[in-house]
Amino acid sequence: MAQLRTPTNDPLGDLDATAIAALIREGALTPAEATAAAIARLEAVEPQLNATACRLNGELSRMETVARDGWFAGVPSLVKDNTDIAGLPTRHGSRATPDHPATADSRVTDQLLRCGLLPIAKTTLPEFGLTATTEYSQSEPSRNPWHLDHSTGGSSGGSAALVAAGVVPIAHANDGGGSIRIPAACCGLVGLKPTRHRLRDHEMGELLPVKLVADGVVTRTVRDTAGFFAAAEQVWRNPDLPAIGQVEHPGSRPLRIGYYTALPDGSPSDPECRQAAEQSAALCESLGHRVTEITPPFGQQMADDFLLYWAMLAASINWAGRLVVHRNFDTGAVEPLTRHLASHFRRNLHRLPGAIRRLQQFQRLYQQLMREYDVLLTPTLAKPPAEIGHLALDLPAELAFERLGSYAAFTPAQNVSGAPAISLPLARSRKGLPIGIQFAAGMGRERELLELALALEEAAPWPQFPVSA
């Protein structure tokens, strides 16, 4: 199996972000040494992974000044290329966007920097994050370091690939339909989509009637994810949500866990994903939690409404890119998938008011369910990581929609509801690829998810880097 990981005979070794930050605080490692090692690692694997959109060069000195404080001060990281860094273009994974530098850091970038994370590059995503793979119709895909012929997932695929390969221990990601959790599942990482408004909101989503997107990180260890959210709260905390705090130990309270494996239309998940979820449910039960298999609570109507809303976002880009993206946006260069989604929206425009109303009501329905259960357990994806080309951006429209819907079926519910969910790499396929398991909770309950994740990591530790089957 064609795998890839960075050499580790440098100051970063096999360490996670928490350990690297500790060395920097102790004076045993300088930020400059850590950054140089990460850049050397990036140069070693990028020709095979194709996971960066652009590199930071002259901008690094300014970043080092801002990122010298915070819990992760000096730890090398990455920023997804739908998020502004002053002096660098933000291309959103699209050939239609101009190569013009941003004039200021986004709020998200500012929060990352103030946590101490030091970006060395911007990472790839599919056009505007509209699908669950990081591929393009006119250029090379980003590749999964666990198997170079397989997808990284999407849309935060570049970040996930480079963390999994060992370039950096932690990287920015964001999630509008699964885009943190899906690449985490494909690349064997921890990926937490936080509660809506947990971190500072991304500027592009402010005016939307249903705010789907949440920013976060992908990591190799639960303690790095927990540490990031604790650090982020020190920078800015939403007073309307309960604090997460520093999560350092598994929780002691038995949880009510409901698990299911069928898709919204009732069809079964791939047998390997179903078995992985069942094994994870059994593991939770062995840890003292009360686990119950339940009927899938979210039906096809929500999936159809989500697709129409997603298509509306694509249509706004396709038809009004010069207004909503950049005045020099080239509509003729958008990907076929974006045009397919825009066409789907045009054909179903009359259904939009009802779809938005139901999506807005979904948070209440979700919260009602979460009075019965503390956690919902599912596969993160309905199938193991796809081969490159299975979700290609130039597939015929109906085939593209069918494949995407039967692959990324479990993640959108938390984007619509605004609730948190975490993907953990608790299983592997027969081919040796990671299989992620999703754990979702009620609004503001990230702490419970992180405490459960720490317990599961301790009980069933996963490989930190790609390994053979």
C-alpha positions in Angstrom: 0.0 0.0 0.0 1.5 3.4 -1.1 1.9 5.3 2.2 3.7 8.5 3.1 5.0 10.0 6.3 7.7 12.5 7.1 11.0 11.7 8.6 11.2 12.3 12.3 14.9 12.6 13.0 14.5 16.3 13.8 13.5 18.4 16.8 9.8 17.7 16.3 10.2 13.9 16.4 6.9 12.1 17.0 5.6 14.7 19.4 2.1 16.2 19.4 1.4 19.9 19.7 1.1 19.8 23.5 4.5 18.3 23.9 6.1 20.6 21.4 4.6 23.6 23.2 6.0 22.4 26.5 9.5 22.1 25.0 9.3 25.6 23.7 8.1 27.0 27.1 11.0 25.1 28.8 13.5 26.6 26.3 14.5 23.2 25.0 13.2 24.1 21.6 12.9 27.5 19.9 10.0 28.5 17.6 12.5 29.0 14.8 13.8 25.4 15.2 10.3 24.0 15.2 9.3 26.0 12.2 12.4 25.1 10.2 11.7 21.4 11.0 8.1 21.7 9.8 9.1 23.4 6.6 11.7 20.7 5.9 9.0 18.1 6.4 6.6 19.9 4.2 9.2 20.0 1.4 9.7 16.3 1.8 6.1 15.2 1.3 4.3 18.0 -0.6 5.3 16.8 -4.1 3.4 13.5 -3.4 0.5 14.9 -1.3 -0.3 18.2 -3.2 -1.9 19.6 0.0 -0.7 23.2 0.1 -2.3 26.2 -1.7 0.6 28.6 -1.0 3.5 29.0 1.4 4.2 31.7 3.9 7.5 33.4 3.3 7.9 37.0 4.3 4.7 36.8 6.3 6.3 34.5 8.8 8.1 37.2 10.7 4.9 39.1 11.4 3.2 35.8 12.4 6.0 35.0 14.8 5.4 38.3 16.6 1.7 37.7 17.1 2.0 34.0 17.9 4.7 34.4 20.6 2.1 34.1 23.3 -0.7 31.6 24.0 -0.7 28.0 25.1 0.7 26.7 21.8 3.2 29.6 21.3 5.6 28.8 18.5 4.0 25.5 17.4 4.0 25.2 13.6 0.6 24.9 12.0 -1.4 25.5 8.8 -4.4 27.6 7.7 -7.1 26.4 5.3 -7.2 28.5 2.1 -10.7 29.8 2.6 -9.5 32.0 5.5 -7.7 35.3 5.0 -4.1 35.8 5.9 -2.9 39.4 5.2 -0.5 39.4 2.2 -1.6 36.1 0.8 -4.4 35.3 -1.7 -7.5 33.4 -0.5 -8.4 31.2 -3.5 -11.1 29.0 -1.9 -9.8 26.0 -3.9 -11.0 27.6 -7.1 -9.5 28.6 -10.4 -12.2 31.3 -10.7 -10.8 33.4 -7.8 -8.1 36.0 -8.5 -4.6 35.8 -7.2 -5.0 39.0 -5.1 -3.6 39.2 -1.6 -5.9 39.7 1.4 -5.5 43.0 3.1 -6.1 41.8 6.7 -6.2 38.6 8.7 -9.6 37.1 9.3 -11.1 36.8 12.8 -10.4 33.1 12.6 -6.7 33.6 11.7 -6.4 36.1 14.5 -7.7 33.7 17.1 -5.4 30.9 15.8 -2.4 33.2 16.1 -3.3 34.4 19.6 -3.4 30.7 20.7 0.2 30.7 19.6 -0.1 28.6 16.4 2.3 29.6 13.7 1.1 28.9 10.2 3.7 27.9 7.6 1.3 27.4 4.6 -2.3 27.6 3.5 -3.9 24.3 2.7 -6.0 22.9 -0.2 -9.7 22.4 -0.3 -12.2 21.5 -3.1 -13.8 24.5 -4.8 -15.5 26.5 -2.0 -15.6 23.4 0.2 -18.6 22.1 -1.7 -17.8 18.4 -1.6 -16.3 15.6 0.6 -13.0 15.1 -1.3 -10.2 17.5 -2.1 -10.0 17.0 -5.9 -10.2 19.2 -9.0 -11.2 18.7 -12.6 -8.2 20.5 -14.0 -5.4 19.7 -11.7 -3.9 17.1 -9.4 -5.9 16.0 -6.3 -4.6 16.1 -2.7 -3.7 12.6 -1.6 -4.2 10.6 1.5 -0.9 9.7 3.2 -2.4 6.4 4.4 -2.9 5.4 0.8 -1.9 7.8 -2.0 -4.6 6.5 -4.3 -7.3 7.5 -1.9 -9.1 10.7 -1.0 -8.1 12.9 1.9 -11.8 13.7 2.4 -13.0 17.3 2.2 -13.2 20.0 2.5 -10.3 20.4 4.9 -8.4 17.8 3.0 -5.1 19.5 2.7 -4.9 20.2 6.5 -5.8 16.6 7.3 -3.2 15.2 4.9 -0.3 17.2 6.3 -1.2 16.5 9.9 -1.6 12.8 9.2 1.8 12.7 7.4 3.5 14.4 10.3 4.3 17.8 8.8 2.7 19.7 11.7 0.8 18.3 14.7 -2.3 20.6 14.4 -3.9 22.5 11.6 -6.9 24.8 11.0 -10.0 23.3 9.5 -13.6 24.3 9.2 -16.9 22.4 8.8 -20.1 23.3 6.9 -21.4 19.8 6.3 -18.7 17.5 7.8 -15.5 19.3 6.5 -13.5 18.8 9.8 -14.9 15.4 10.6 -14.8 13.8 7.1 -11.1 14.4 6.4 -10.3 13.5 10.0 -12.0 10.2 9.4 -10.2 9.6 6.1 -6.8 10.5 7.4 -6.9 8.9 10.9 -7.2 12.1 12.9 -9.2 13.7 15.7 -11.7 16.2 14.3 -14.1 18.2 16.5 -16.8 20.4 15.0 -17.7 22.8 17.8 -21.0 24.2 18.7 -22.2 27.1 16.5 -20.5 30.4 17.6 -18.1 28.5 19.9 -15.2 30.2 18.1 -15.2 33.6 16.4 -17.4 33.3 13.3 -16.1 33.1 9.8 -16.9 36.4 8.0 -18.4 34.6 4.9 -21.2 33.0 6.8 -22.6 36.0 8.7 -25.6 36.8 6.5 -26.8 33.3 5.9 -30.2 32.3 7.2 -28.8 29.0 8.5 -25.3 29.3 9.8 -23.7 26.0 9.0 -19.9 26.7 9.2 -17.8 26.2 12.4 -14.0 26.5 12.6 -11.7 24.3 14.5 -8.6 22.1 14.0 -7.5 18.6 13.1 -5.0 16.8 15.3 -3.5 13.4 16.0 -4.3 13.3 19.8 -7.4 14.2 21.8 -5.3 16.3 24.2 -4.3 18.6 21.4 -7.9 19.2 20.4 -8.9 19.7 24.0 -5.9 22.0 24.5 -6.8 24.1 21.4 -10.3 24.8 22.6 -9.1 25.7 26.1 -6.5 28.0 24.5 -9.1 29.5 22.2 -11.4 30.3 25.2 -8.5 32.3 26.7 -8.5 34.5 23.5 -12.2 34.9 23.1 -15.2 33.2 24.8 -18.8 33.2 23.8 -20.7 34.1 27.1 -23.8 32.4 25.7 -22.2 29.0 25.8 -20.9 27.0 28.8 -17.1 27.1 29.0 -15.3 24.0 28.0 -12.3 24.6 30.2 -9.2 22.5 30.2 -10.2 18.8 29.6 -7.3 16.6 30.9 -9.1 13.4 32.1 -11.9 11.1 31.1 -15.3 11.8 32.5 -16.7 9.7 35.3 -20.4 10.0 34.6 -22.0 7.2 32.7 -23.5 8.5 29.5 -26.7 7.5 27.6 -25.5 6.7 24.1 -27.8 6.0 21.2 -26.1 4.5 18.1 -27.3 3.9 14.6 -25.7 3.0 11.3 -28.4 3.4 8.6 -28.5 6.3 6.2 -31.3 8.9 6.2 -33.1 7.0 3.4 -32.9 3.7 5.4 -30.2 2.1 3.4 -27.4 0.4 5.2 -23.8 1.7 5.7 -20.9 -0.2 4.2 -20.4 -3.4 6.3 -17.0 -2.3 7.5 -18.3 1.0 8.7 -21.3 -0.6 10.4 -19.1 -3.1 12.1 -16.7 -0.4 13.3 -19.7 1.5 14.8 -20.9 -1.6 16.5 -17.5 -2.3 18.0 -17.2 1.3 19.2 -20.6 1.0 20.8 -19.5 -2.2 22.6 -16.3 -0.4 23.7 -18.4 2.4 25.2 -20.6 -0.1 27.0 -17.4 -1.8 28.4 -16.5 1.6 29.8 -19.7 1.8 31.8 -21.9 3.8 29.5 -25.5 2.8 28.7 -25.6 2.1 25.0 -28.8 1.6 22.9 -29.3 0.9 19.2 -31.9 3.3 17.9 -33.8 4.0 14.7 -32.0 6.7 12.6 -33.6 9.9 13.9 -33.1 12.1 10.9 -34.9 11.2 7.7 -34.5 11.9 4.1 -36.3 15.2 4.2 -33.5 16.9 6.2 -31.0 15.5 3.8 -32.9 16.9 0.8 -33.4 20.3 2.5 -29.6 20.4 3.2 -28.7 19.6 -0.4 -31.0 22.4 -1.6 -29.5 24.9 0.8 -26.0 23.7 -0.1 -27.0 24.2 -3.8 -28.2 27.7 -3.0 -24.7 28.5 -1.7 -23.1 27.1 -4.9 -25.6 29.1 -7.0 -24.7 32.4 -5.2 -21.1 31.7 -6.1 -21.8 30.7 -9.6 -24.2 33.5 -10.5 -22.9 36.3 -8.3 -19.3 35.5 -7.7 -18.2 39.1 -8.6 -20.5 40.4 -5.8 -20.0 37.8 -3.1 -16.4 36.7 -3.7 -14.4 39.2 -5.7 -15.0 41.7 -8.4 -12.5 39.8 -10.7 -14.2 36.4 -10.1 -14.2 34.4 -13.4 -17.5 32.6 -13.6 -16.4 30.6 -16.6 -13.7 28.8 -14.6 -15.9 27.3 -11.9 -15.9 23.5 -11.4 -18.6 21.4 -13.0 -19.9 20.3 -9.6 -20.5 23.9 -8.7 -22.5 24.4 -11.9 -24.5 21.1 -11.2 -25.4 22.4 -7.7 -26.5 25.8 -9.1 -28.7 24.0 -11.7 -30.2 21.9 -8.9 -31.1 25.0 -7.0 -32.6 26.7 -10.1 -34.8 23.7 -10.7 -36.0 23.6 -7.1 -36.0 27.3 -6.2 -39.7 27.1 -5.3 -38.9 24.6 -2.5 -36.4 26.9 -0.8 -38.7 28.7 1.6 -40.0 25.5 3.1 -36.5 24.0 3.2 -35.1 27.0 5.1 -38.0 26.9 7.5 -37.5 23.2 8.3 -33.7 23.6 8.6 -34.2 26.5 11.1 -36.6 24.3 13.1 -34.2 21.4 13.1 -32.2 22.7 16.1 -35.3 22.4 18.3 -36.0 18.9 17.1 -32.4 17.9 17.6 -32.4 19.3 21.2 -35.5 17.3 22.0 -33.7 14.1 20.9 -30.7 15.1 23.1 -32.9 15.1 26.2 -33.1 11.3 25.8 -29.4 10.8 25.0 -26.2 12.4 26.0 -24.4 11.2 22.9 -25.2 9.9 19.4 -22.8 7.4 17.9 -22.5 6.7 14.1 -19.9 6.0 11.6 -18.4 9.4 10.4 -18.8 8.2 6.8 -21.0 5.6 5.4 -18.1 4.0 3.5 -14.3 3.7 4.0 -12.2 6.5 2.5 -13.0 6.7 -1.2 -10.6 6.1 -4.0 -9.6 9.3 -5.9 -12.0 9.8 -8.7 -15.0 8.3 -7.0 -16.3 11.8 -6.1 -14.6 13.6 -9.0 -15.8 17.1 -9.6 -16.7 16.5 -13.2 -19.0 13.5 -12.7 -22.5 13.7 -14.2 -24.8 15.6 -11.8 -27.1 12.8 -10.7 -24.2 10.4 -10.2 -22.3 13.0 -8.2 -25.2 13.7 -5.9 -25.9 10.0 -5.4 -22.3 9.2 -4.5 -22.0 12.2 -2.2 -25.3 11.5 -0.4 -24.4 7.8 0.2 -20.9 8.7 1.5 -21.2 11.8 3.7 -24.6 11.0 5.2 -24.0 11.3 8.9 -22.3 14.7 9.4 -24.7 17.4 8.1 -27.2 17.0 11.1 -24.8 18.8 13.4 -24.2 21.6 11.0 -27.9 22.3 10.7 -28.6 21.9 14.4 -25.4 23.8 15.4 -24.4 21.0 17.8 -20.9 19.7 18.4 -19.6 16.4 17.1 -16.2 14.7 17.1 -14.7 12.1 14.8 -12.2 9.6 16.3 -10.1 7.1 14.3 -11.2 4.0 16.2 -11.1 1.5 13.4 -9.4 0.5 10.2 -10.6 -1.1 7.0 -9.4 -4.4 5.5 -7.2 -2.3 3.3 -5.7 -0.6 6.4 -7.4 2.7 5.8 -8.8 4.7 8.8 -12.5 4.5 9.7 -13.8 7.3 11.8 -16.5 7.1 14.4 -18.6 10.1 15.1 -19.8 11.1 18.6 -22.3 14.0 18.7 -23.8 15.8 21.7 -26.2 18.6 22.5 -25.5 22.3 22.1 -22.5 23.5 24.2 -21.5 20.0 25.4 -18.0 19.7 23.9 -16.6 19.0 27.3 -18.6 15.7 27.5 -17.4 14.7 24.0 -13.7 15.4 24.9 -13.9 13.5 28.2 -15.4 10.5 26.3 -12.8 10.9 23.6 -10.0 10.8 26.2 -11.4 7.6 27.6 -11.7 5.9 24.2 -8.2 7.0 23.2 -6.9 5.5 26.4 -8.9 2.2 26.0 -8.2 1.8 22.3 -5.3 3.9 21.2 -4.9 4.5 17.5 -1.7 4.8 15.4 -0.4 8.4 15.3 0.9 8.0 11.7 0.1 5.8 8.7 1.0 2.2 9.3 0.5 -0.9 7.2 -2.6 -3.1 7.5 
